[in-house]
Amino acid sequence: MDERRKFPRKYLMVYSRVFDRESGKVLGYLSDMNLSGAMIISDDPMVEGVVLSLRFDLPDPPLFSTDRLNLPARVAWCQPDIDPAFYNIGFQFGTVTAEQAKIIGEMIEAYEFRRDIPLYPPSPNSLMDDF
């Protein structure tokens, strides 16, 4: 799949529930997000191109001015997860207001994985340095 993302993906440490605002149905759990879209992990597949009004429950409301974030979004893609019981679904957000962008930024900052990428596997030359 071509990489068309304008903003780098941020993987989140906390999985927030994501709902369809119209039906109130839980669509899945937030896996990652940036200012232009998000990915959820879901029990059910979704059809590409479908437009929904999403509601993200914020995992730690005292950090934010609200306990949820509502955004219009289009299903950009849907793929089986590595675990065949789940699907990874990518959403592209519609218009994001300045306040919504602020909340998204705060969520990313507060909950993204902090990873130091190890030099793995080590190069043969680095192993020789120990002798």
Backbone hydrogen bonds, N-H to C=O, Kabsch-Sander energy under -0.5 kcal/mol:
donor,donor_aa,acceptor,acceptor_aa,energy
4,R,2,D,-0.9
10,K,33,M,-0.8
11,Y,9,R,-0.5
12,L,31,S,-2.0
13,M,111,Y,-5.6
16,S,14,V,-0.8
18,V,28,G,-2.6
19,F,55,R,-2.9
20,D,25,K,-2.4
21,R,19,F,-0.7
21,R,53,S,-3.2
24,G,20,D,-2.9
27,L,18,V,-3.1
27,L,25,K,-0.5
28,G,18,V,-1.4
29,Y,41,I,-2.3
30,L,16,S,-3.2
31,S,39,M,-3.2
32,D,39,M,-1.5
33,M,10,K,-1.8
34,N,37,G,-2.8
37,G,34,N,-0.7
38,A,91,F,-1.7
39,M,32,D,-2.7
40,I,89,I,-2.4
41,I,29,Y,-2.4
42,S,40,I,-0.5
42,S,87,Y,-2.9
49,G,75,V,-3.3
50,V,47,V,-1.5
52,L,73,A,-3.2
54,L,52,L,-0.7
54,L,71,L,-3.3
55,R,19,F,-2.3
56,F,69,L,-3.4
57,D,17,R,-2.4
57,D,55,R,-0.6
58,L,56,F,-0.5
58,L,67,D,-2.1
63,L,60,D,-2.5
64,F,61,P,-1.9
69,L,56,F,-2.4
71,L,54,L,-2.2
73,A,52,L,-2.8
74,R,92,Q,-2.5
75,V,50,V,-2.8
76,A,74,R,-0.7
76,A,90,G,-2.9
77,W,90,G,-1.4
79,Q,88,N,-2.7
81,D,86,F,-2.5
86,F,83,D,-2.4
87,Y,42,S,-2.7
88,N,79,Q,-3.2
89,I,40,I,-2.5
89,I,87,Y,-0.5
90,G,77,W,-2.2
91,F,38,A,-3.5
92,Q,74,R,-2.6
93,F,36,S,-2.5
93,F,91,F,-0.5
94,G,72,P,-2.9
97,T,95,T,-0.5
101,A,97,T,-2.7
102,K,98,A,-2.0
103,I,99,E,-2.0
104,I,100,Q,-2.7
105,G,101,A,-2.6
106,E,102,K,-2.2
107,M,103,I,-2.6
108,I,104,I,-2.7
109,E,105,G,-2.5
110,A,106,E,-2.6
111,Y,107,M,-2.5
112,E,108,I,-1.7
113,F,11,Y,-2.9
115,R,113,F,-0.7
117,I,115,R,-0.6
120,Y,118,P,-1.9
126,S,123,S,-0.5
127,L,123,S,-1.3
128,M,124,P,-1.3
129,D,125,N,-0.8
130,D,127,L,-0.9
131,F,128,M,-1.4
